[in-house]
């Protein structure tokens, strides 16, 4: 999940202003310590990935859909 630049700046400003540790700041804002340390080095969020797209075998996918037509991860909740 990518946090907005404004949020990152706010979190690091509070950390500096209140002289909090990375652990205290992470706990307060419910973010990972590693994320805070990365933000301290580079505040701008990455907009691209260095990972290629995953290829799916279309024939295997079609066979699976035909074999299990009712199987899906989508669940509707009727209240």
mmCIF file of the N, C-alpha and C atoms, coordinates in Angstrom:
data_MODEL
# 
_entry.id   MODEL 
# 
loop_
_atom_site.group_PDB 
_atom_site.id 
_atom_site.type_symbol 
_atom_site.label_atom_id 
_atom_site.label_alt_id 
_atom_site.label_comp_id 
_atom_site.label_asym_id 
_atom_site.label_entity_id 
_atom_site.label_seq_id 
_atom_site.pdbx_PDB_ins_code 
_atom_site.Cartn_x 
_atom_site.Cartn_y 
_atom_site.Cartn_z 
_atom_site.occupancy 
_atom_site.B_iso_or_equiv 
_atom_site.pdbx_formal_charge 
_atom_site.auth_seq_id 
_atom_site.auth_comp_id 
_atom_site.auth_asym_id 
_atom_site.auth_atom_id 
_atom_site.pdbx_PDB_model_num 
ATOM 1   N N  . UNK A 1 1  ? 0.842   -1.172  0.000   1.00 0.00 ? 1  UNK A N  1 
ATOM 2   C CA . UNK A 1 1  ? 0.000   0.000   0.000   1.00 0.00 ? 1  UNK A CA 1 
ATOM 3   C C  . UNK A 1 1  ? 0.892   1.242   0.000   1.00 0.00 ? 1  UNK A C  1 
ATOM 4   N N  . UNK A 1 2  ? 0.549   2.185   -0.829  1.00 0.00 ? 2  UNK A N  1 
ATOM 5   C CA . UNK A 1 2  ? 1.314   3.421   -0.907  1.00 0.00 ? 2  UNK A CA 1 
ATOM 6   C C  . UNK A 1 2  ? 0.606   4.514   -0.116  1.00 0.00 ? 2  UNK A C  1 
ATOM 7   N N  . UNK A 1 3  ? 1.336   5.104   0.801   1.00 0.00 ? 3  UNK A N  1 
ATOM 8   C CA . UNK A 1 3  ? 0.789   6.209   1.583   1.00 0.00 ? 3  UNK A CA 1 
ATOM 9   C C  . UNK A 1 3  ? 1.042   7.519   0.842   1.00 0.00 ? 3  UNK A C  1 
ATOM 10  N N  . UNK A 1 4  ? 0.101   8.443   0.881   1.00 0.00 ? 4  UNK A N  1 
ATOM 11  C CA . UNK A 1 4  ? 0.280   9.730   0.187   1.00 0.00 ? 4  UNK A CA 1 
ATOM 12  C C  . UNK A 1 4  ? 1.463   10.519  0.756   1.00 0.00 ? 4  UNK A C  1 
ATOM 13  N N  . UNK A 1 5  ? 2.031   11.338  -0.092  1.00 0.00 ? 5  UNK A N  1 
ATOM 14  C CA . UNK A 1 5  ? 3.184   12.151  0.295   1.00 0.00 ? 5  UNK A CA 1 
ATOM 15  C C  . UNK A 1 5  ? 2.858   13.044  1.482   1.00 0.00 ? 5  UNK A C  1 
ATOM 16  N N  . UNK A 1 6  ? 1.680   13.648  1.493   1.00 0.00 ? 6  UNK A N  1 
ATOM 17  C CA . UNK A 1 6  ? 1.285   14.547  2.587   1.00 0.00 ? 6  UNK A CA 1 
ATOM 18  C C  . UNK A 1 6  ? 1.255   13.802  3.934   1.00 0.00 ? 6  UNK A C  1 
ATOM 19  N N  . UNK A 1 7  ? 0.747   12.563  3.930   1.00 0.00 ? 7  UNK A N  1 
ATOM 20  C CA . UNK A 1 7  ? 0.716   11.755  5.152   1.00 0.00 ? 7  UNK A CA 1 
ATOM 21  C C  . UNK A 1 7  ? 2.134   11.442  5.618   1.00 0.00 ? 7  UNK A C  1 
ATOM 22  N N  . UNK A 1 8  ? 2.999   11.064  4.684   1.00 0.00 ? 8  UNK A N  1 
ATOM 23  C CA . UNK A 1 8  ? 4.388   10.750  5.039   1.00 0.00 ? 8  UNK A CA 1 
ATOM 24  C C  . UNK A 1 8  ? 5.075   11.957  5.676   1.00 0.00 ? 8  UNK A C  1 
ATOM 25  N N  . UNK A 1 9  ? 4.877   13.127  5.072   1.00 0.00 ? 9  UNK A N  1 
ATOM 26  C CA . UNK A 1 9  ? 5.476   14.351  5.614   1.00 0.00 ? 9  UNK A CA 1 
ATOM 27  C C  . UNK A 1 9  ? 4.936   14.653  7.004   1.00 0.00 ? 9  UNK A C  1 
ATOM 28  N N  . UNK A 1 10 ? 3.634   14.462  7.186   1.00 0.00 ? 10 UNK A N  1 
ATOM 29  C CA . UNK A 1 10 ? 3.007   14.712  8.488   1.00 0.00 ? 10 UNK A CA 1 
ATOM 30  C C  . UNK A 1 10 ? 3.585   13.792  9.560   1.00 0.00 ? 10 UNK A C  1 
ATOM 31  N N  . UNK A 1 11 ? 3.690   12.507  9.238   1.00 0.00 ? 11 UNK A N  1 
ATOM 32  C CA . UNK A 1 11 ? 4.203   11.522  10.201  1.00 0.00 ? 11 UNK A CA 1 
ATOM 33  C C  . UNK A 1 11 ? 5.638   11.853  10.598  1.00 0.00 ? 11 UNK A C  1 
ATOM 34  N N  . UNK A 1 12 ? 6.474   12.146  9.611   1.00 0.00 ? 12 UNK A N  1 
ATOM 35  C CA . UNK A 1 12 ? 7.871   12.462  9.926   1.00 0.00 ? 12 UNK A CA 1 
ATOM 36  C C  . UNK A 1 12 ? 8.005   13.787  10.672  1.00 0.00 ? 12 UNK A C  1 
ATOM 37  N N  . UNK A 1 13 ? 7.123   14.736  10.393  1.00 0.00 ? 13 UNK A N  1 
ATOM 38  C CA . UNK A 1 13 ? 7.146   16.004  11.119  1.00 0.00 ? 13 UNK A CA 1 
ATOM 39  C C  . UNK A 1 13 ? 6.783   15.797  12.583  1.00 0.00 ? 13 UNK A C  1 
ATOM 40  N N  . UNK A 1 14 ? 5.775   14.980  12.851  1.00 0.00 ? 14 UNK A N  1 
ATOM 41  C CA . UNK A 1 14 ? 5.383   14.672  14.237  1.00 0.00 ? 14 UNK A CA 1 
ATOM 42  C C  . UNK A 1 14 ? 6.510   13.942  14.954  1.00 0.00 ? 14 UNK A C  1 
ATOM 43  N N  . UNK A 1 15 ? 7.147   12.998  14.249  1.00 0.00 ? 15 UNK A N  1 
ATOM 44  C CA . UNK A 1 15 ? 8.272   12.262  14.844  1.00 0.00 ? 15 UNK A CA 1 
ATOM 45  C C  . UNK A 1 15 ? 9.366   13.224  15.288  1.00 0.00 ? 15 UNK A C  1 
ATOM 46  N N  . UNK A 1 16 ? 9.689   14.170  14.423  1.00 0.00 ? 16 UNK A N  1 
ATOM 47  C CA . UNK A 1 16 ? 10.749  15.126  14.737  1.00 0.00 ? 16 UNK A CA 1 
ATOM 48  C C  . UNK A 1 16 ? 10.305  16.108  15.822  1.00 0.00 ? 16 UNK A C  1 
ATOM 49  N N  . UNK A 1 17 ? 9.089   16.615  15.698  1.00 0.00 ? 17 UNK A N  1 
ATOM 50  C CA . UNK A 1 17 ? 8.569   17.625  16.626  1.00 0.00 ? 17 UNK A CA 1 
ATOM 51  C C  . UNK A 1 17 ? 8.471   17.084  18.048  1.00 0.00 ? 17 UNK A C  1 
ATOM 52  N N  . UNK A 1 18 ? 7.981   15.856  18.192  1.00 0.00 ? 18 UNK A N  1 
ATOM 53  C CA . UNK A 1 18 ? 7.791   15.275  19.522  1.00 0.00 ? 18 UNK A CA 1 
ATOM 54  C C  . UNK A 1 18 ? 8.949   14.389  19.956  1.00 0.00 ? 18 UNK A C  1 
ATOM 55  N N  . UNK A 1 19 ? 9.998   14.343  19.129  1.00 0.00 ? 19 UNK A N  1 
ATOM 56  C CA . UNK A 1 19 ? 11.205  13.560  19.419  1.00 0.00 ? 19 UNK A CA 1 
ATOM 57  C C  . UNK A 1 19 ? 10.872  12.101  19.739  1.00 0.00 ? 19 UNK A C  1 
ATOM 58  N N  . UNK A 1 20 ? 10.085  11.488  18.857  1.00 0.00 ? 20 UNK A N  1 
ATOM 59  C CA . UNK A 1 20 ? 9.680   10.097  19.026  1.00 0.00 ? 20 UNK A CA 1 
ATOM 60  C C  . UNK A 1 20 ? 10.682  9.177   18.343  1.00 0.00 ? 20 UNK A C  1 
ATOM 61  N N  . UNK A 1 21 ? 10.743  7.938   18.818  1.00 0.00 ? 21 UNK A N  1 
ATOM 62  C CA . UNK A 1 21 ? 11.556  6.930   18.144  1.00 0.00 ? 21 UNK A CA 1 
ATOM 63  C C  . UNK A 1 21 ? 10.753  6.395   16.960  1.00 0.00 ? 21 UNK A C  1 
ATOM 64  N N  . UNK A 1 22 ? 11.426  5.611   16.105  1.00 0.00 ? 22 UNK A N  1 
ATOM 65  C CA . UNK A 1 22 ? 10.715  5.002   14.984  1.00 0.00 ? 22 UNK A CA 1 
ATOM 66  C C  . UNK A 1 22 ? 9.628   4.060   15.479  1.00 0.00 ? 22 UNK A C  1 
ATOM 67  N N  . UNK A 1 23 ? 9.917   3.306   16.532  1.00 0.00 ? 23 UNK A N  1 
ATOM 68  C CA . UNK A 1 23 ? 8.940   2.361   17.081  1.00 0.00 ? 23 UNK A CA 1 
ATOM 69  C C  . UNK A 1 23 ? 7.707   3.089   17.629  1.00 0.00 ? 23 UNK A C  1 
ATOM 70  N N  . UNK A 1 24 ? 7.938   4.175   18.364  1.00 0.00 ? 24 UNK A N  1 
ATOM 71  C CA . UNK A 1 24 ? 6.823   4.949   18.919  1.00 0.00 ? 24 UNK A CA 1 
ATOM 72  C C  . UNK A 1 24 ? 5.975   5.575   17.812  1.00 0.00 ? 24 UNK A C  1 
ATOM 73  N N  . UNK A 1 25 ? 6.643   6.093   16.802  1.00 0.00 ? 25 UNK A N  1 
ATOM 74  C CA . UNK A 1 25 ? 5.928   6.708   15.682  1.00 0.00 ? 25 UNK A CA 1 
ATOM 75  C C  . UNK A 1 25 ? 5.138   5.661   14.909  1.00 0.00 ? 25 UNK A C  1 
ATOM 76  N N  . UNK A 1 26 ? 5.736   4.515   14.671  1.00 0.00 ? 26 UNK A N  1 
ATOM 77  C CA . UNK A 1 26 ? 5.062   3.437   13.951  1.00 0.00 ? 26 UNK A CA 1 
ATOM 78  C C  . UNK A 1 26 ? 3.819   2.983   14.704  1.00 0.00 ? 26 UNK A C  1 
ATOM 79  N N  . UNK A 1 27 ? 3.939   2.849   16.001  1.00 0.00 ? 27 UNK A N  1 
ATOM 80  C CA . UNK A 1 27 ? 2.805   2.434   16.820  1.00 0.00 ? 27 UNK A CA 1 
ATOM 81  C C  . UNK A 1 27 ? 1.702   3.493   16.811  1.00 0.00 ? 27 UNK A C  1 
ATOM 82  N N  . UNK A 1 28 ? 2.074   4.728   16.894  1.00 0.00 ? 28 UNK A N  1 
ATOM 83  C CA . UNK A 1 28 ? 1.098   5.822   16.940  1.00 0.00 ? 28 UNK A CA 1 
ATOM 84  C C  . UNK A 1 28 ? 0.297   5.947   15.639  1.00 0.00 ? 28 UNK A C  1 
ATOM 85  N N  . UNK A 1 29 ? 0.977   5.777   14.493  1.00 0.00 ? 29 UNK A N  1 
ATOM 86  C CA . UNK A 1 29 ? 0.311   5.953   13.208  1.00 0.00 ? 29 UNK A CA 1 
ATOM 87  C C  . UNK A 1 29 ? -0.046  4.628   12.519  1.00 0.00 ? 29 UNK A C  1 
ATOM 88  N N  . UNK A 1 30 ? 0.204   3.511   13.185  1.00 0.00 ? 30 UNK A N  1 
ATOM 89  C CA . UNK A 1 30 ? -0.123  2.175   12.650  1.00 0.00 ? 30 UNK A CA 1 
ATOM 90  C C  . UNK A 1 30 ? 0.528   1.919   11.294  1.00 0.00 ? 30 UNK A C  1 
ATOM 91  N N  . UNK A 1 31 ? 1.792   2.218   11.198  1.00 0.00 ? 31 UNK A N  1 
ATOM 92  C CA . UNK A 1 31 ? 2.571   1.908   10.006  1.00 0.00 ? 31 UNK A CA 1 
ATOM 93  C C  . UNK A 1 31 ? 3.803   1.126   10.449  1.00 0.00 ? 31 UNK A C  1 
ATOM 94  N N  . UNK A 1 32 ? 4.461   0.490   9.512   1.00 0.00 ? 32 UNK A N  1 
ATOM 95  C CA . UNK A 1 32 ? 5.639   -0.307  9.832   1.00 0.00 ? 32 UNK A CA 1 
ATOM 96  C C  . UNK A 1 32 ? 6.869   0.550   10.095  1.00 0.00 ? 32 UNK A C  1 
ATOM 97  N N  . UNK A 1 33 ? 7.722   0.030   10.944  1.00 0.00 ? 33 UNK A N  1 
ATOM 98  C CA . UNK A 1 33 ? 8.968   0.733   11.261  1.00 0.00 ? 33 UNK A CA 1 
ATOM 99  C C  . UNK A 1 33 ? 9.827   0.840   10.003  1.00 0.00 ? 33 UNK A C  1 
ATOM 100 N N  . UNK A 1 34 ? 9.864   -0.238  9.218   1.00 0.00 ? 34 UNK A N  1 
ATOM 101 C CA . UNK A 1 34 ? 10.659  -0.228  7.987   1.00 0.00 ? 34 UNK A CA 1 
ATOM 102 C C  . UNK A 1 34 ? 10.154  0.847   7.027   1.00 0.00 ? 34 UNK A C  1 
ATOM 103 N N  . UNK A 1 35 ? 8.846   1.036   6.980   1.00 0.00 ? 35 UNK A N  1 
ATOM 104 C CA . UNK A 1 35 ? 8.280   2.082   6.118   1.00 0.00 ? 35 UNK A CA 1 
ATOM 105 C C  . UNK A 1 35 ? 8.779   3.450   6.549   1.00 0.00 ? 35 UNK A C  1 
ATOM 106 N N  . UNK A 1 36 ? 8.754   3.698   7.846   1.00 0.00 ? 36 UNK A N  1 
ATOM 107 C CA . UNK A 1 36 ? 9.230   4.993   8.355   1.00 0.00 ? 36 UNK A CA 1 
ATOM 108 C C  . UNK A 1 36 ? 10.699  5.225   8.014   1.00 0.00 ? 36 UNK A C  1 
ATOM 109 N N  . UNK A 1 37 ? 11.491  4.186   8.132   1.00 0.00 ? 37 UNK A N  1 
ATOM 110 C CA . UNK A 1 37 ? 12.920  4.322   7.837   1.00 0.00 ? 37 UNK A CA 1 
ATOM 111 C C  . UNK A 1 37 ? 13.142  4.585   6.344   1.00 0.00 ? 37 UNK A C  1 
ATOM 112 N N  . UNK A 1 38 ? 12.342  3.932   5.480   1.00 0.00 ? 38 UNK A N  1 
ATOM 113 C CA . UNK A 1 38 ? 12.433  4.205   4.044   1.00 0.00 ? 38 UNK A CA 1 
ATOM 114 C C  . UNK A 1 38 ? 12.018  5.633   3.742   1.00 0.00 ? 38 UNK A C  1 
ATOM 115 N N  . UNK A 1 39 ? 10.950  6.109   4.398   1.00 0.00 ? 39 UNK A N  1 
ATOM 116 C CA . UNK A 1 39 ? 10.474  7.477   4.179   1.00 0.00 ? 39 UNK A CA 1 
ATOM 117 C C  . UNK A 1 39 ? 11.531  8.488   4.598   1.00 0.00 ? 39 UNK A C  1 
ATOM 118 N N  . UNK A 1 40 ? 12.266  8.183   5.664   1.00 0.00 ? 40 UNK A N  1 
ATOM 119 C CA . UNK A 1 40 ? 13.306  9.102   6.133   1.00 0.00 ? 40 UNK A CA 1 
ATOM 120 C C  . UNK A 1 40 ? 14.415  9.233   5.089   1.00 0.00 ? 40 UNK A C  1 
ATOM 121 N N  . UNK A 1 41 ? 14.668  8.142   4.341   1.00 0.00 ? 41 UNK A N  1 
ATOM 122 C CA . UNK A 1 41 ? 15.695  8.173   3.301   1.00 0.00 ? 41 UNK A CA 1 
ATOM 123 C C  . UNK A 1 41 ? 15.168  8.788   2.007   1.00 0.00 ? 41 UNK A C  1 
ATOM 124 N N  . UNK A 1 42 ? 13.933  8.418   1.659   1.00 0.00 ? 42 UNK A N  1 
ATOM 125 C CA . UNK A 1 42 ? 13.328  8.887   0.403   1.00 0.00 ? 42 UNK A CA 1 
ATOM 126 C C  . UNK A 1 42 ? 11.843  9.082   0.637   1.00 0.00 ? 42 UNK A C  1 
ATOM 127 N N  . UNK A 1 43 ? 11.412  10.311  0.707   1.00 0.00 ? 43 UNK A N  1 
ATOM 128 C CA . UNK A 1 43 ? 10.031  10.639  1.081   1.00 0.00 ? 43 UNK A CA 1 
ATOM 129 C C  . UNK A 1 43 ? 9.041   10.396  -0.060  1.00 0.00 ? 43 UNK A C  1 
ATOM 130 N N  . UNK A 1 44 ? 9.476   10.572  -1.311  1.00 0.00 ? 44 UNK A N  1 
ATOM 131 C CA . UNK A 1 44 ? 8.564   10.420  -2.445  1.00 0.00 ? 44 UNK A CA 1 
ATOM 132 C C  . UNK A 1 44 ? 8.165   8.961   -2.650  1.00 0.00 ? 44 UNK A C  1 
ATOM 133 N N  . UNK A 1 45 ? 6.874   8.692   -2.849  1.00 0.00 ? 45 UNK A N  1 
ATOM 134 C CA . UNK A 1 45 ? 6.447   7.318   -3.100  1.00 0.00 ? 45 UNK A CA 1 
ATOM 135 C C  . UNK A 1 45 ? 6.886   6.854   -4.492  1.00 0.00 ? 45 UNK A C  1 
ATOM 136 N N  . UNK A 1 46 ? 7.172   5.573   -4.619  1.00 0.00 ? 46 UNK A N  1 
ATOM 137 C CA . UNK A 1 46 ? 7.518   4.990   -5.918  1.00 0.00 ? 46 UNK A CA 1 
ATOM 138 C C  . UNK A 1 46 ? 6.240   4.860   -6.733  1.00 0.00 ? 46 UNK A C  1 
ATOM 139 N N  . UNK A 1 47 ? 6.305   5.289   -7.972  1.00 0.00 ? 47 UNK A N  1 
ATOM 140 C CA . UNK A 1 47 ? 5.127   5.232   -8.829  1.00 0.00 ? 47 UNK A CA 1 
ATOM 141 C C  . UNK A 1 47 ? 5.181   4.072   -9.821  1.00 0.00 ? 47 UNK A C  1 
ATOM 142 N N  . UNK A 1 48 ? 6.312   3.384   -9.890  1.00 0.00 ? 48 UNK A N  1 
ATOM 143 C CA . UNK A 1 48 ? 6.445   2.231   -10.776 1.00 0.00 ? 48 UNK A CA 1 
ATOM 144 C C  . UNK A 1 48 ? 7.034   1.058   -10.006 1.00 0.00 ? 48 UNK A C  1 
ATOM 145 N N  . UNK A 1 49 ? 6.836   -0.139  -10.570 1.00 0.00 ? 49 UNK A N  1 
ATOM 146 C CA . UNK A 1 49 ? 7.401   -1.348  -9.978  1.00 0.00 ? 49 UNK A CA 1 
ATOM 147 C C  . UNK A 1 49 ? 8.510   -1.881  -10.862 1.00 0.00 ? 49 UNK A C  1 
ATOM 148 N N  . UNK A 1 50 ? 9.489   -2.528  -10.273 1.00 0.00 ? 50 UNK A N  1 
ATOM 149 C CA . UNK A 1 50 ? 10.578  -3.138  -11.034 1.00 0.00 ? 50 UNK A CA 1 
ATOM 150 C C  . UNK A 1 50 ? 10.338  -4.631  -11.207 1.00 0.00 ? 50 UNK A C  1 
ATOM 151 N N  . UNK A 1 51 ? 9.080   -5.045  -11.148 1.00 0.00 ? 51 UNK A N  1 
ATOM 152 C CA . UNK A 1 51 ? 8.736   -6.451  -11.243 1.00 0.00 ? 51 UNK A CA 1 
ATOM 153 C C  . UNK A 1 51 ? 7.877   -6.651  -12.496 1.00 0.00 ? 51 UNK A C  1 
ATOM 154 N N  . UNK A 1 52 ? 8.214   -7.636  -13.317 1.00 0.00 ? 52 UNK A N  1 
ATOM 155 C CA . UNK A 1 52 ? 7.403   -7.859  -14.517 1.00 0.00 ? 52 UNK A CA 1 
ATOM 156 C C  . UNK A 1 52 ? 6.024   -8.418  -14.164 1.00 0.00 ? 52 UNK A C  1 
ATOM 157 N N  . UNK A 1 53 ? 5.095   -8.231  -15.061 1.00 0.00 ? 53 UNK A N  1 
ATOM 158 C CA . UNK A 1 53 ? 3.748   -8.751  -14.862 1.00 0.00 ? 53 UNK A CA 1 
ATOM 159 C C  . UNK A 1 53 ? 3.768   -10.277 -14.854 1.00 0.00 ? 53 UNK A C  1 
ATOM 160 N N  . UNK A 1 54 ? 2.897   -10.862 -14.045 1.00 0.00 ? 54 UNK A N  1 
ATOM 161 C CA . UNK A 1 54 ? 2.804   -12.311 -13.959 1.00 0.00 ? 54 UNK A CA 1 
ATOM 162 C C  . UNK A 1 54 ? 1.977   -12.833 -15.129 1.00 0.00 ? 54 UNK A C  1 
ATOM 163 N N  . UNK A 1 55 ? 2.479   -13.851 -15.800 1.00 0.00 ? 55 UNK A N  1 
ATOM 164 C CA . UNK A 1 55 ? 1.769   -14.431 -16.938 1.00 0.00 ? 55 UNK A CA 1 
ATOM 165 C C  . UNK A 1 55 ? 0.930   -15.605 -16.462 1.00 0.00 ? 55 UNK A C  1 
ATOM 166 N N  . UNK A 1 56 ? -0.304  -15.676 -16.949 1.00 0.00 ? 56 UNK A N  1 
ATOM 167 C CA . UNK A 1 56 ? -1.212  -16.765 -16.596 1.00 0.00 ? 56 UNK A CA 1 
ATOM 168 C C  . UNK A 1 56 ? -1.434  -17.610 -17.835 1.00 0.00 ? 56 UNK A C  1 
ATOM 169 N N  . UNK A 1 57 ? -1.359  -18.920 -17.675 1.00 0.00 ? 57 UNK A N  1 
ATOM 170 C CA . UNK A 1 57 ? -1.629  -19.837 -18.768 1.00 0.00 ? 57 UNK A CA 1 
ATOM 171 C C  . UNK A 1 57 ? -3.129  -19.786 -19.052 1.00 0.00 ? 57 UNK A C  1 
ATOM 172 N N  . UNK A 1 58 ? -3.505  -19.183 -20.156 1.00 0.00 ? 58 UNK A N  1 
ATOM 173 C CA . UNK A 1 58 ? -4.921  -18.981 -20.475 1.00 0.00 ? 58 UNK A CA 1 
ATOM 174 C C  . UNK A 1 58 ? -5.679  -20.297 -20.637 1.00 0.00 ? 58 UNK A C  1 
ATOM 175 N N  . UNK A 1 59 ? -5.058  -21.310 -21.214 1.00 0.00 ? 59 UNK A N  1 
ATOM 176 C CA . UNK A 1 59 ? -5.726  -22.594 -21.404 1.00 0.00 ? 59 UNK A CA 1 
ATOM 177 C C  . UNK A 1 59 ? -6.056  -23.226 -20.053 1.00 0.00 ? 59 UNK A C  1 
ATOM 178 N N  . UNK A 1 60 ? -5.114  -23.171 -19.125 1.00 0.00 ? 60 UNK A N  1 
ATOM 179 C CA . UNK A 1 60 ? -5.335  -23.723 -17.789 1.00 0.00 ? 60 UNK A CA 1 
ATOM 180 C C  . UNK A 1 60 ? -6.412  -22.927 -17.058 1.00 0.00 ? 60 UNK A C  1 
ATOM 181 N N  . UNK A 1 61 ? -6.421  -21.609 -17.228 1.00 0.00 ? 61 UNK A N  1 
ATOM 182 C CA . UNK A 1 61 ? -7.428  -20.770 -16.599 1.00 0.00 ? 61 UNK A CA 1 
ATOM 183 C C  . UNK A 1 61 ? -8.822  -21.090 -17.145 1.00 0.00 ? 61 UNK A C  1 
ATOM 184 N N  . UNK A 1 62 ? -8.940  -21.221 -18.451 1.00 0.00 ? 62 UNK A N  1 
ATOM 185 C CA . UNK A 1 62 ? -10.222 -21.546 -19.075 1.00 0.00 ? 62 UNK A CA 1 
ATOM 186 C C  . UNK A 1 62 ? -10.724 -22.908 -18.605 1.00 0.00 ? 62 UNK A C  1 
ATOM 187 N N  . UNK A 1 63 ? -9.835  -23.891 -18.538 1.00 0.00 ? 63 UNK A N  1 
ATOM 188 C CA . UNK A 1 63 ? -10.208 -25.225 -18.061 1.00 0.00 ? 63 UNK A CA 1 
ATOM 189 C C  . UNK A 1 63 ? -10.694 -25.172 -16.617 1.00 0.00 ? 63 UNK A C  1 
ATOM 190 N N  . UNK A 1 64 ? -10.016 -24.402 -15.779 1.00 0.00 ? 64 UNK A N  1 
ATOM 191 C CA . UNK A 1 64 ? -10.411 -24.272 -14.380 1.00 0.00 ? 64 UNK A CA 1 
ATOM 192 C C  . UNK A 1 64 ? -11.781 -23.619 -14.242 1.00 0.00 ? 64 UNK A C  1 
ATOM 193 N N  . UNK A 1 65 ? -12.025 -22.588 -15.019 1.00 0.00 ? 65 UNK A N  1 
ATOM 194 C CA . UNK A 1 65 ? -13.321 -21.890 -14.964 1.00 0.00 ? 65 UNK A CA 1 
ATOM 195 C C  . UNK A 1 65 ? -14.438 -22.807 -15.447 1.00 0.00 ? 65 UNK A C  1 
ATOM 196 N N  . UNK A 1 66 ? -14.158 -23.586 -16.504 1.00 0.00 ? 66 UNK A N  1 
ATOM 197 C CA . UNK A 1 66 ? -15.165 -24.526 -17.009 1.00 0.00 ? 66 UNK A CA 1 
ATOM 198 C C  . UNK A 1 66 ? -15.414 -25.660 -16.022 1.00 0.00 ? 66 UNK A C  1 
ATOM 199 N N  . UNK A 1 67 ? -14.379 -26.106 -15.353 1.00 0.00 ? 67 UNK A N  1 
ATOM 200 C CA . UNK A 1 67 ? -14.500 -27.218 -14.402 1.00 0.00 ? 67 UNK A CA 1 
ATOM 201 C C  . UNK A 1 67 ? -15.204 -26.779 -13.122 1.00 0.00 ? 67 UNK A C  1 
ATOM 202 N N  . UNK A 1 68 ? -14.900 -25.597 -12.632 1.00 0.00 ? 68 UNK A N  1 
ATOM 203 C CA . UNK A 1 68 ? -15.458 -25.093 -11.377 1.00 0.00 ? 68 UNK A CA 1 
ATOM 204 C C  . UNK A 1 68 ? -16.157 -23.753 -11.615 1.00 0.00 ? 68 UNK A C  1 
ATOM 205 N N  . UNK A 1 69 ? -17.318 -23.746 -12.270 1.00 0.00 ? 69 UNK A N  1 
ATOM 206 C CA . UNK A 1 69 ? -17.964 -22.474 -12.615 1.00 0.00 ? 69 UNK A CA 1 
ATOM 207 C C  . UNK A 1 69 ? -18.464 -21.678 -11.409 1.00 0.00 ? 69 UNK A C  1 
ATOM 208 N N  . UNK A 1 70 ? -18.735 -22.342 -10.298 1.00 0.00 ? 70 UNK A N  1 
ATOM 209 C CA . UNK A 1 70 ? -19.257 -21.644 -9.119  1.00 0.00 ? 70 UNK A CA 1 
ATOM 210 C C  . UNK A 1 70 ? -18.163 -21.188 -8.158  1.00 0.00 ? 70 UNK A C  1 
ATOM 211 N N  . UNK A 1 71 ? -16.928 -21.549 -8.413  1.00 0.00 ? 71 UNK A N  1 
ATOM 212 C CA . UNK A 1 71 ? -15.829 -21.197 -7.512  1.00 0.00 ? 71 UNK A CA 1 
ATOM 213 C C  . UNK A 1 71 ? -15.342 -19.784 -7.819  1.00 0.00 ? 71 UNK A C  1 
ATOM 214 N N  . UNK A 1 72 ? -15.376 -18.930 -6.812  1.00 0.00 ? 72 UNK A N  1 
ATOM 215 C CA . UNK A 1 72 ? -14.838 -17.578 -6.961  1.00 0.00 ? 72 UNK A CA 1 
ATOM 216 C C  . UNK A 1 72 ? -14.482 -17.040 -5.590  1.00 0.00 ? 72 UNK A C  1 
ATOM 217 N N  . UNK A 1 73 ? -13.663 -16.007 -5.569  1.00 0.00 ? 73 UNK A N  1 
ATOM 218 C CA . UNK A 1 73 ? -13.319 -15.369 -4.315  1.00 0.00 ? 73 UNK A CA 1 
ATOM 219 C C  . UNK A 1 73 ? -14.304 -14.276 -3.962  1.00 0.00 ? 73 UNK A C  1 
ATOM 220 N N  . UNK A 1 74 ? -15.149 -13.924 -4.894  1.00 0.00 ? 74 UNK A N  1 
ATOM 221 C CA . UNK A 1 74 ? -16.122 -12.852 -4.667  1.00 0.00 ? 74 UNK A CA 1 
ATOM 222 C C  . UNK A 1 74 ? -17.298 -13.391 -3.877  1.00 0.00 ? 74 UNK A C  1 
ATOM 223 N N  . UNK A 1 75 ? -17.542 -12.800 -2.751  1.00 0.00 ? 75 UNK A N  1 
ATOM 224 C CA . UNK A 1 75 ? -18.675 -13.213 -1.888  1.00 0.00 ? 75 UNK A CA 1 
ATOM 225 C C  . UNK A 1 75 ? -19.585 -12.019 -1.689  1.00 0.00 ? 75 UNK A C  1 
ATOM 226 N N  . UNK A 1 76 ? -20.859 -12.229 -1.879  1.00 0.00 ? 76 UNK A N  1 
ATOM 227 C CA . UNK A 1 76 ? -21.828 -11.164 -1.609  1.00 0.00 ? 76 UNK A CA 1 
ATOM 228 C C  . UNK A 1 76 ? -22.404 -11.391 -0.240  1.00 0.00 ? 76 UNK A C  1 
ATOM 229 N N  . UNK A 1 77 ? -22.610 -10.332 0.463   1.00 0.00 ? 77 UNK A N  1 
ATOM 230 C CA . UNK A 1 77 ? -23.214 -10.446 1.788   1.00 0.00 ? 77 UNK A CA 1 
ATOM 231 C C  . UNK A 1 77 ? -24.619 -9.874  1.730   1.00 0.00 ? 77 UNK A C  1 
ATOM 232 N N  . UNK A 1 78 ? -25.546 -10.701 1.953   1.00 0.00 ? 78 UNK A N  1 
ATOM 233 C CA . UNK A 1 78 ? -26.953 -10.270 1.950   1.00 0.00 ? 78 UNK A CA 1 
ATOM 234 C C  . UNK A 1 78 ? -27.375 -10.075 3.397   1.00 0.00 ? 78 UNK A C  1 
ATOM 235 N N  . UNK A 1 79 ? -27.828 -8.905  3.683   1.00 0.00 ? 79 UNK A N  1 
ATOM 236 C CA . UNK A 1 79 ? -28.221 -8.590  5.066   1.00 0.00 ? 79 UNK A CA 1 
ATOM 237 C C  . UNK A 1 79 ? -29.710 -8.473  5.149   1.00 0.00 ? 79 UNK A C  1 
# 
